[in-house]
Amino acid sequence: LRLPPGLRVAHLQAMELRGLGQLLESSLPNLQELRVLDCNLSGADARGLLAQCPRLEVVDLCGNTLGGGAESDDRPRSAVAWPRMRHIRWADFRHCSLEAEDEDALRAALPAGAVAEFRVSLESSSPGAGGGGGGQHVMFDDSSDEE
């Protein structure tokens, strides 16, 4: 697969792109923003893709199965390294089946000032926030006509 080397922004959504990381024929040296949402990427696909984007500032891989033992090779996940993403300012890895060690490996590949989103959780992780919801409320609106 050959993409234009001058490409700066790419947004792909709800496509079957498994294997994309291995199919790229050249790097994307000017790509600054990459959003590949719900495209059935594996962790190996994402690592291959990110390795081809040295100037990436924004990455959104939400909805792809990047972790959780979904790797196709026989290496343990702890031995799988993510490419160093030196310029990332914001990253979204929510709904990616990432476990704690997957998240740790990704954090290690990001610069210190990067904002990264990993999990969607209704529980508070802040200490001393008080029981249960930590002062946060989640509201679900009922659209039915019944009362």
N, CA, C and O atoms as a DFTB+ gen file, in Angstrom:
588 C
 N C O
     1  1       0.853      -1.177       0.000
     2  2       0.000       0.000       0.000
     3  2       0.892       1.232       0.000
     4  3       1.786       1.361       0.836
     5  1       0.651       2.113      -0.920
     6  2       1.453       3.328      -1.018
     7  2       0.554       4.530      -0.767
     8  3      -0.438       4.734      -1.467
     9  1       0.912       5.324       0.238
    10  2       0.196       6.553       0.551
    11  2       1.091       7.737       0.193
    12  3       2.315       7.609       0.212
    13  1       0.504       8.879      -0.131
    14  2       1.329      10.043      -0.502
    15  2       2.237      10.467       0.655
    16  3       1.758      10.627       1.778
    17  1       3.530      10.653       0.406
    18  2       4.457      11.019       1.482
    19  2       4.165      12.397       2.072
    20  3       4.586      12.676       3.194
    21  1       3.456      13.267       1.348
    22  2       3.117      14.591       1.852
    23  2       1.871      14.611       2.721
    24  3       1.482      15.672       3.211
    25  1       1.242      13.470       2.923
    26  2       0.015      13.380       3.717
    27  2       0.269      13.902       5.131
    28  3       1.221      13.486       5.792
    29  1      -0.596      14.822       5.593
    30  2      -0.434      15.409       6.929
    31  2      -1.485      14.916       7.920
    32  3      -1.208      14.812       9.115
    33  1      -2.688      14.612       7.435
    34  2      -3.776      14.161       8.300
    35  2      -4.456      12.974       7.638
    36  3      -4.735      12.998       6.439
    37  1      -4.724      11.930       8.426
    38  2      -5.459      10.764       7.913
    39  2      -6.505      10.362       8.942
    40  3      -6.207      10.218      10.128
    41  1      -7.737      10.182       8.468
    42  2      -8.833       9.741       9.334
    43  2      -9.522       8.578       8.628
    44  3     -10.147       8.755       7.583
    45  1      -9.403       7.407       9.201
    46  2     -10.013       6.192       8.665
    47  2     -10.922       5.625       9.742
    48  3     -10.527       5.518      10.903
    49  1     -12.135       5.264       9.361
    50  2     -13.081       4.803      10.366
    51  2     -13.963       3.694       9.810
    52  3     -14.403       3.733       8.661
    53  1     -14.208       2.691      10.676
    54  2     -15.120       1.582      10.377
    55  2     -14.766       0.899       9.061
    56  3     -15.617       0.717       8.190
    57  1     -13.487       0.523       8.933
    58  2     -13.003      -0.190       7.746
    59  2     -12.291      -1.454       8.203
    60  3     -11.892      -1.557       9.363
    61  1     -12.133      -2.394       7.320
    62  2     -11.358      -3.605       7.616
    63  2      -9.922      -3.348       7.179
    64  3      -9.599      -3.451       5.995
    65  1      -9.048      -3.008       8.154
    66  2      -7.661      -2.661       7.833
    67  2      -6.653      -3.579       8.524
    68  3      -5.487      -3.215       8.674
    69  1      -7.092      -4.763       8.943
    70  2      -6.145      -5.701       9.558
    71  2      -4.999      -5.948       8.585
    72  3      -5.221      -6.219       7.405
    73  1      -3.779      -5.852       9.089
    74  2      -2.587      -6.042       8.273
    75  2      -2.018      -4.753       7.715
    76  3      -0.984      -4.783       7.046
    77  1      -2.661      -3.617       7.968
    78  2      -2.213      -2.342       7.410
    79  2      -0.774      -2.013       7.795
    80  3      -0.014      -1.494       6.977
    81  1      -0.400      -2.311       9.027
    82  2       0.947      -1.998       9.493
    83  2       2.031      -2.690       8.694
    84  3       3.133      -2.158       8.563
    85  1       1.743      -3.868       8.154
    86  2       2.725      -4.596       7.358
    87  2       2.614      -4.272       5.868
    88  3       3.520      -4.601       5.102
    89  1       1.527      -3.637       5.449
    90  2       1.304      -3.375       4.027
    91  2       1.881      -2.050       3.535
    92  3       2.017      -1.848       2.328
    93  1       2.219      -1.150       4.449
    94  2       2.754       0.143       4.024
    95  2       4.117      -0.045       3.367
    96  3       4.997      -0.702       3.924
    97  1       4.284       0.530       2.192
    98  2       5.529       0.373       1.446
    99  2       6.568       1.439       1.781
   100  3       7.759       1.239       1.542
   101  1       6.129       2.567       2.332
   102  2       7.073       3.635       2.663
   103  2       6.584       4.391       3.881
   104  3       5.438       4.242       4.305
   105  1       7.472       5.209       4.441
   106  2       7.104       5.961       5.628
   107  2       6.222       7.153       5.258
   108  3       6.109       7.537       4.094
   109  1       5.616       7.711       6.271
   110  2       4.765       8.890       6.122
   111  2       5.423      10.013       6.928
   112  3       4.982      10.331       8.032
   113  1       6.488      10.614       6.366
   114  2       7.322      11.543       7.132
   115  2       6.629      12.836       7.540
   116  3       7.084      13.503       8.469
   117  1       5.543      13.206       6.873
   118  2       4.866      14.467       7.181
   119  2       3.561      14.297       7.937
   120  3       2.908      15.284       8.276
   121  1       3.171      13.054       8.206
   122  2       1.897      12.807       8.882
   123  2       1.970      13.333      10.314
   124  3       2.847      12.948      11.086
   125  1       1.032      14.223      10.655
   126  2       0.987      14.809      11.989
   127  2      -0.199      14.301      12.798
   128  3      -0.141      14.269      14.028
   129  1      -1.272      13.902      12.122
   130  2      -2.471      13.451      12.818
   131  2      -2.991      12.178      12.170
   132  3      -3.241      12.133      10.965
   133  1      -3.149      11.145      12.991
   134  2      -3.617       9.852      12.503
   135  2      -4.765       9.371      13.370
   136  3      -4.613       9.207      14.581
   137  1      -5.914       9.147      12.749
   138  2      -7.077       8.597      13.439
   139  2      -7.526       7.363      12.657
   140  3      -7.976       7.463      11.515
   141  1      -7.397       6.218      13.285
   142  2      -7.826       4.952      12.696
   143  2      -8.758       4.317      13.725
   144  3      -8.314       3.651      14.660
   145  1     -10.056       4.537      13.535
   146  2     -11.062       4.167      14.523
   147  2     -11.848       2.945      14.073
   148  3     -12.338       2.892      12.945
   149  1     -11.966       1.965      14.958
   150  2     -12.790       0.781      14.695
   151  2     -12.453       0.124      13.357
   152  3     -13.345      -0.153      12.555
   153  1     -11.172      -0.122      13.120
   154  2     -10.726      -0.672      11.831
   155  2     -10.099      -2.060      11.950
   156  3      -9.454      -2.529      11.013
   157  1     -10.284      -2.721      13.098
   158  2      -9.811      -4.092      13.288
   159  2      -8.287      -4.212      13.235
   160  3      -7.760      -5.239      12.808
   161  1      -7.576      -3.164      13.670
   162  2      -6.119      -3.251      13.743
   163  2      -5.709      -4.100      14.934
   164  3      -6.367      -4.086      15.974
   165  1      -4.632      -4.829      14.779
   166  2      -4.033      -5.562      15.896
   167  2      -2.920      -4.684      16.476
   168  3      -2.601      -3.631      15.924
   169  1      -2.338      -5.120      17.580
   170  2      -1.203      -4.402      18.147
   171  2      -0.036      -4.346      17.169
   172  3       0.623      -3.313      17.048
   173  1       0.225      -5.454      16.469
   174  2       1.314      -5.489      15.484
   175  2       1.039      -4.508      14.343
   176  3       1.954      -3.838      13.864
   177  1      -0.220      -4.424      13.908
   178  2      -0.577      -3.457      12.867
   179  2      -0.296      -2.034      13.339
   180  3       0.311      -1.241      12.620
   181  1      -0.741      -1.719      14.549
   182  2      -0.574      -0.365      15.078
   183  2       0.903      -0.019      15.241
   184  3       1.318       1.086      14.893
   185  1       1.699      -0.949      15.766
   186  2       3.133      -0.690      15.931
   187  2       3.806      -0.462      14.581
   188  3       4.635       0.438      14.446
   189  1       3.454      -1.272      13.578
   190  2       4.025      -1.091      12.244
   191  2       3.641       0.238      11.636
   192  3       4.465       0.902      11.007
   193  1       2.401       0.625      11.819
   194  2       1.915       1.896      11.296
   195  2       2.589       3.073      11.998
   196  3       3.071       3.994      11.338
   197  1       2.627       3.049      13.317
   198  2       3.234       4.144      14.072
   199  2       4.729       4.276      13.801
   200  3       5.266       5.383      13.848
   201  1       5.400       3.184      13.523
   202  2       6.825       3.229      13.208
   203  2       7.093       3.982      11.906
   204  3       8.202       4.467      11.684
   205  1       6.079       4.078      11.048
   206  2       6.229       4.767       9.766
   207  2       5.886       6.260       9.840
   208  3       5.930       6.959       8.828
   209  1       5.547       6.742      11.031
   210  2       5.077       8.126      11.197
   211  2       5.933       8.866      12.220
   212  3       5.497       9.049      13.356
   213  1       7.142       9.299      11.848
   214  2       8.075       9.872      12.823
   215  2       7.670      11.240      13.380
   216  3       8.166      11.628      14.438
   217  1       6.793      11.977      12.711
   218  2       6.422      13.326      13.171
   219  2       4.997      13.396      13.721
   220  3       4.430      14.483      13.836
   221  1       4.434      12.280      14.050
   222  2       3.060      12.225      14.514
   223  2       2.886      12.997      15.826
   224  3       3.656      12.821      16.769
   225  1       1.855      13.857      15.867
   226  2       1.543      14.638      17.063
   227  2       0.249      14.176      17.725
   228  3       0.101      14.282      18.942
   229  1      -0.687      13.665      16.929
   230  2      -1.976      13.203      17.428
   231  2      -2.227      11.807      16.877
   232  3      -2.122      11.580      15.671
   233  1      -2.557      10.875      17.760
   234  2      -2.907       9.526      17.319
   235  2      -4.166       9.082      18.062
   236  3      -4.268       9.221      19.281
   237  1      -5.115       8.547      17.305
   238  2      -6.369       8.049      17.876
   239  2      -6.616       6.670      17.267
   240  3      -6.939       6.550      16.085
   241  1      -6.461       5.643      18.082
   242  2      -6.658       4.264      17.630
   243  2      -7.824       3.611      18.358
   244  3      -7.884       2.387      18.478
   245  1      -8.726       4.413      18.829
   246  2      -9.868       3.961      19.617
   247  2     -10.658       2.877      18.877
   248  3     -10.942       3.003      17.685
   249  1     -11.007       1.809      19.606
   250  2     -11.864       0.769      19.057
   251  2     -11.157      -0.339      18.305
   252  3     -11.818      -1.169      17.679
   253  1      -9.830      -0.380      18.346
   254  2      -9.072      -1.463      17.717
   255  2      -8.530      -2.378      18.808
   256  3      -8.192      -1.899      19.890
   257  1      -8.438      -3.661      18.559
   258  2      -7.971      -4.626      19.557
   259  2      -6.447      -4.671      19.537
   260  3      -5.845      -5.493      18.846
   261  1      -5.834      -3.770      20.310
   262  2      -4.379      -3.629      20.301
   263  2      -3.690      -4.445      21.373
   264  3      -2.480      -4.657      21.296
   265  1      -4.409      -4.899      22.350
   266  2      -3.786      -5.619      23.457
   267  2      -4.652      -6.764      23.912
   268  3      -5.458      -7.310      23.158
   269  1      -4.462      -7.113      25.174
   270  2      -5.283      -8.161      25.768
   271  2      -4.994      -9.544      25.231
   272  3      -5.886     -10.390      25.180
   273  1      -3.737      -9.789      24.822
   274  2      -3.382     -11.115      24.339
   275  2      -3.805     -11.373      22.905
   276  3      -3.836     -12.524      22.470
   277  1      -4.130     -10.331      22.166
   278  2      -4.608     -10.501      20.800
   279  2      -3.481     -10.597      19.771
   280  3      -3.743     -10.631      18.569
   281  1      -2.240     -10.639      20.231
   282  2      -1.108     -10.685      19.301
   283  2      -1.068     -12.004      18.553
   284  3      -1.417     -13.056      19.088
   285  1      -0.639     -11.924      17.318
   286  2      -0.595     -13.124      16.494
   287  2       0.730     -13.875      16.628
   288  3       0.803     -15.055      16.283
   289  1       1.775     -13.212      17.121
   290  2       3.040     -13.925      17.259
   291  2       3.107     -14.609      18.622
   292  3       2.198     -14.471      19.441
   293  1       4.185     -15.346      18.855
   294  2       4.302     -16.131      20.079
   295  2       5.071     -15.420      21.186
   296  3       5.284     -15.994      22.254
   297  1       5.495     -14.168      20.947
   298  2       6.245     -13.440      21.965
   299  2       5.315     -13.017      23.099
   300  3       4.154     -12.685      22.858
   301  1       5.814     -13.028      24.322
   302  2       4.986     -12.504      25.418
   303  2       4.785     -11.006      25.221
   304  3       5.654     -10.328      24.672
   305  1       3.640     -10.488      25.667
   306  2       3.351      -9.066      25.462
   307  2       4.389      -8.181      26.117
   308  3       4.666      -7.089      25.622
   309  1       4.975      -8.628      27.227
   310  2       5.972      -7.807      27.906
   311  2       7.218      -7.608      27.034
   312  3       7.985      -6.675      27.274
   313  1       7.435      -8.463      26.027
   314  2       8.590      -8.337      25.140
   315  2       8.276      -7.506      23.906
   316  3       9.168      -7.241      23.100
   317  1       7.035      -7.093      23.745
   318  2       6.621      -6.343      22.568
   319  2       6.801      -4.852      22.850
   320  3       6.193      -4.307      23.772
   321  1       7.638      -4.203      22.050
   322  2       7.920      -2.779      22.255
   323  2       7.173      -1.933      21.231
   324  3       7.089      -2.284      20.054
   325  1       6.636      -0.822      21.697
   326  2       5.996       0.145      20.819
   327  2       7.059       1.097      20.313
   328  3       8.012       1.388      21.035
   329  1       6.924       1.595      19.082
   330  2       7.918       2.548      18.581
   331  2       7.891       3.834      19.404
   332  3       6.840       4.244      19.896
   333  1       9.027       4.449      19.545
   334  2       9.126       5.714      20.283
   335  2       8.362       6.788      19.509
   336  3       8.627       7.016      18.329
   337  1       7.423       7.439      20.170
   338  2       6.600       8.481      19.542
   339  2       6.987       9.821      20.153
   340  3       6.316      10.315      21.059
   341  1       8.058      10.398      19.660
   342  2       8.699      11.568      20.261
   343  2       7.885      12.856      20.216
   344  3       8.077      13.732      21.060
   345  1       6.986      12.987      19.256
   346  2       6.279      14.256      19.069
   347  2       4.804      14.213      19.481
   348  3       4.093      15.207      19.335
   349  1       4.350      13.089      19.986
   350  2       2.930      12.952      20.341
   351  2       2.564      13.948      21.440
   352  3       3.246      14.053      22.459
   353  1       1.467      14.678      21.205
   354  2       0.905      15.571      22.213
   355  2      -0.359      14.966      22.819
   356  3      -0.650      15.170      23.998
   357  1      -1.113      14.214      21.999
   358  2      -2.375      13.634      22.451
   359  2      -2.553      12.254      21.808
   360  3      -2.331      12.083      20.610
   361  1      -2.953      11.286      22.614
   362  2      -3.159       9.922      22.119
   363  2      -4.409       9.334      22.758
   364  3      -4.667       9.539      23.944
   365  1      -5.182       8.602      21.961
   366  2      -6.401       7.967      22.450
   367  2      -6.333       6.474      22.136
   368  3      -6.335       6.064      20.975
   369  1      -6.274       5.682      23.190
   370  2      -6.234       4.229      23.067
   371  2      -7.403       3.601      23.824
   372  3      -7.291       2.486      24.333
   373  1      -8.529       4.322      23.896
   374  2      -9.692       3.783      24.591
   375  2     -10.329       2.662      23.769
   376  3     -10.243       2.645      22.541
   377  1     -10.958       1.744      24.462
   378  2     -11.651       0.606      23.835
   379  2     -10.706      -0.207      22.951
   380  3     -11.086      -0.635      21.861
   381  1      -9.478      -0.420      23.421
   382  2      -8.473      -1.159      22.650
   383  2      -8.074      -2.472      23.308
   384  3      -7.074      -3.071      22.911
   385  1      -8.822      -2.934      24.296
   386  2      -8.529      -4.187      25.002
   387  2      -7.123      -4.199      25.585
   388  3      -6.450      -5.230      25.582
   389  1      -6.689      -3.064      26.077
   390  2      -5.361      -2.965      26.667
   391  2      -5.399      -3.336      28.134
   392  3      -6.287      -2.910      28.873
   393  1      -4.439      -4.125      28.545
   394  2      -4.280      -4.469      29.949
   395  2      -3.220      -3.549      30.538
   396  3      -2.594      -2.780      29.809
   397  1      -3.015      -3.618      31.831
   398  2      -2.094      -2.701      32.516
   399  2      -0.694      -2.720      31.899
   400  3      -0.091      -1.662      31.717
   401  1      -0.172      -3.895      31.578
   402  2       1.189      -3.942      31.018
   403  2       1.223      -3.379      29.596
   404  3       2.244      -2.831      29.180
   405  1       0.128      -3.503      28.844
   406  2       0.043      -2.882      27.525
   407  2       0.096      -1.360      27.660
   408  3       0.810      -0.683      26.920
   409  1      -0.670      -0.837      28.613
   410  2      -0.697       0.606      28.840
   411  2       0.667       1.113      29.278
   412  3       1.111       2.170      28.828
   413  1       1.334       0.371      30.150
   414  2       2.667       0.761      30.607
   415  2       3.649       0.833      29.438
   416  3       4.452       1.762      29.357
   417  1       3.586      -0.137      28.541
   418  2       4.481      -0.145      27.380
   419  2       4.199       1.048      26.467
   420  3       5.128       1.657      25.935
   421  1       2.943       1.379      26.287
   422  2       2.589       2.548      25.471
   423  2       3.041       3.841      26.133
   424  3       3.604       4.715      25.475
   425  1       2.797       3.964      27.429
   426  2       3.238       5.179      28.142
   427  2       4.735       5.379      28.010
   428  3       5.201       6.509      27.867
   429  1       5.490       4.294      28.056
   430  2       6.945       4.380      27.949
   431  2       7.389       4.881      26.575
   432  3       8.485       5.424      26.441
   433  1       6.554       4.707      25.564
   434  2       6.896       5.134      24.207
   435  2       6.499       6.588      23.935
   436  3       6.877       7.151      22.907
   437  1       5.739       7.195      24.851
   438  2       5.256       8.565      24.670
   439  2       6.151       9.551      25.405
   440  3       6.770       9.195      26.408
   441  1       6.229      10.797      24.915
   442  2       7.005      11.807      25.637
   443  2       6.323      12.185      26.956
   444  3       5.129      11.946      27.136
   445  1       7.079      12.766      27.858
   446  2       6.584      13.070      29.199
   447  2       5.354      13.974      29.196
   448  3       4.482      13.790      30.045
   449  1       5.242      14.919      28.306
   450  2       4.132      15.867      28.325
   451  2       2.893      15.427      27.569
   452  3       1.924      16.182      27.495
   453  1       2.896      14.240      27.012
   454  2       1.772      13.782      26.192
   455  2       0.550      13.464      27.049
   456  3       0.676      12.953      28.162
   457  1      -0.623      13.769      26.523
   458  2      -1.882      13.395      27.154
   459  2      -2.336      12.109      26.481
   460  3      -2.477      12.059      25.259
   461  1      -2.564      11.076      27.270
   462  2      -2.971       9.783      26.715
   463  2      -4.212       9.287      27.437
   464  3      -4.276       9.296      28.666
   465  1      -5.194       8.855      26.660
   466  2      -6.408       8.271      27.212
   467  2      -6.379       6.783      26.937
   468  3      -6.123       6.350      25.813
   469  1      -6.645       5.994      27.984
   470  2      -6.575       4.551      27.830
   471  2      -7.901       3.845      28.101
   472  3      -8.359       3.073      27.259
   473  1      -8.508       4.080      29.211
   474  2      -9.695       3.308      29.587
   475  2     -10.885       4.219      29.761
   476  3     -10.755       5.404      30.068
   477  1     -12.029       3.643      29.559
   478  2     -13.267       4.301      29.930
   479  2     -13.718       3.596      31.189
   480  3     -14.035       2.407      31.166
   481  1     -13.747       4.320      32.276
   482  2     -14.079       3.712      33.557
   483  2     -15.065       4.597      34.296
   484  3     -14.963       5.823      34.266
   485  1     -16.007       3.970      34.951
   486  2     -16.966       4.709      35.748
   487  2     -16.521       4.792      37.200
   488  3     -17.216       5.379      38.028
   489  1     -15.369       4.210      37.518
   490  2     -14.859       4.245      38.883
   491  2     -13.801       5.325      38.993
   492  3     -13.103       5.633      38.027
   493  1     -13.694       5.886      40.166
   494  2     -12.683       6.904      40.409
   495  2     -11.398       6.228      40.852
   496  3     -11.426       5.288      41.646
   497  1     -10.290       6.699      40.347
   498  2      -9.005       6.157      40.786
   499  2      -8.257       7.175      41.637
   500  3      -7.125       6.919      42.049
   501  1      -8.869       8.322      41.904
   502  2      -8.179       9.339      42.690
   503  2      -8.279       9.007      44.175
   504  3      -9.362       8.692      44.668
   505  1      -7.153       9.078      44.893
   506  2      -7.167       8.748      46.316
   507  2      -7.967       9.776      47.103
   508  3      -7.940      10.971      46.810
   509  1      -8.666       9.290      48.092
   510  2      -9.409      10.173      48.974
   511  2     -10.636      10.798      48.346
   512  3     -11.163      11.779      48.869
   513  1     -11.093      10.261      47.257
   514  2     -12.228      10.847      46.561
   515  2     -13.546      10.446      47.208
   516  3     -14.603      10.932      46.805
   517  1     -13.502       9.596      48.175
   518  2     -14.750       9.131      48.783
   519  2     -15.235       7.909      48.052
   520  3     -14.845       7.671      46.909
   521  1     -16.057       7.152      48.676
   522  2     -16.485       5.874      48.128
   523  2     -17.183       5.948      46.798
   524  3     -17.780       6.963      46.438
   525  1     -17.098       4.845      46.068
   526  2     -17.867       4.650      44.850
   527  2     -17.495       5.536      43.705
   528  3     -16.562       5.221      42.967
   529  1     -18.188       6.637      43.527
   530  2     -18.021       7.446      42.327
   531  2     -17.053       8.585      42.451
   532  3     -16.800       9.268      41.459
   533  1     -16.494       8.829      43.625
   534  2     -15.512       9.883      43.769
   535  2     -16.059      11.255      43.427
   536  3     -15.315      12.106      42.939
   537  1     -17.353      11.496      43.673
   538  2     -17.925      12.793      43.383
   539  2     -18.336      12.966      41.939
   540  3     -18.829      14.031      41.567
   541  1     -18.149      11.956      41.119
   542  2     -18.535      12.023      39.721
   543  2     -19.893      11.371      39.546
   544  3     -20.230      10.427      40.261
   545  1     -20.659      11.860      38.617
   546  2     -21.974      11.304      38.348
   547  2     -22.071      10.927      36.883
   548  3     -21.610      11.660      36.008
   549  1     -22.666       9.792      36.628
   550  2     -22.941       9.368      35.271
   551  2     -24.446       9.281      35.144
   552  3     -25.106       8.608      35.936
   553  1     -24.989       9.960      34.152
   554  2     -26.434       9.971      33.974
   555  2     -26.780       9.349      32.633
   556  3     -26.155       9.649      31.616
   557  1     -27.777       8.484      32.643
   558  2     -28.269       7.884      31.417
   559  2     -29.691       8.385      31.220
   560  3     -30.528       8.233      32.109
   561  1     -29.967       8.968      30.091
   562  2     -31.273       9.501      29.817
   563  2     -32.127       8.415      29.178
   564  3     -31.705       7.761      28.224
   565  1     -33.322       8.229      29.707
   566  2     -34.248       7.245      29.184
   567  2     -35.086       7.901      28.086
   568  3     -35.775       8.889      28.341
   569  1     -35.033       7.371      26.896
   570  2     -35.750       7.973      25.788
   571  2     -37.139       7.386      25.593
   572  3     -37.856       7.777      24.672
   573  1     -37.523       6.447      26.454
   574  2     -38.845       5.848      26.301
   575  2     -39.922       6.824      26.790
   576  3     -39.635       7.748      27.550
   577  1     -41.138       6.610      26.352
   578  2     -42.255       7.462      26.738
   579  2     -42.878       7.038      28.064
   580  3     -43.735       7.737      28.603
   581  1     -42.448       5.896      28.585
   582  2     -43.028       5.382      29.831
   583  2     -42.489       6.169      31.012
   584  3     -41.365       6.670      30.984
   585  1     -43.316       6.270      32.057
   586  2     -42.853       6.968      33.262
   587  2     -42.797       6.059      34.430
   588  3     -42.427       6.483      35.525
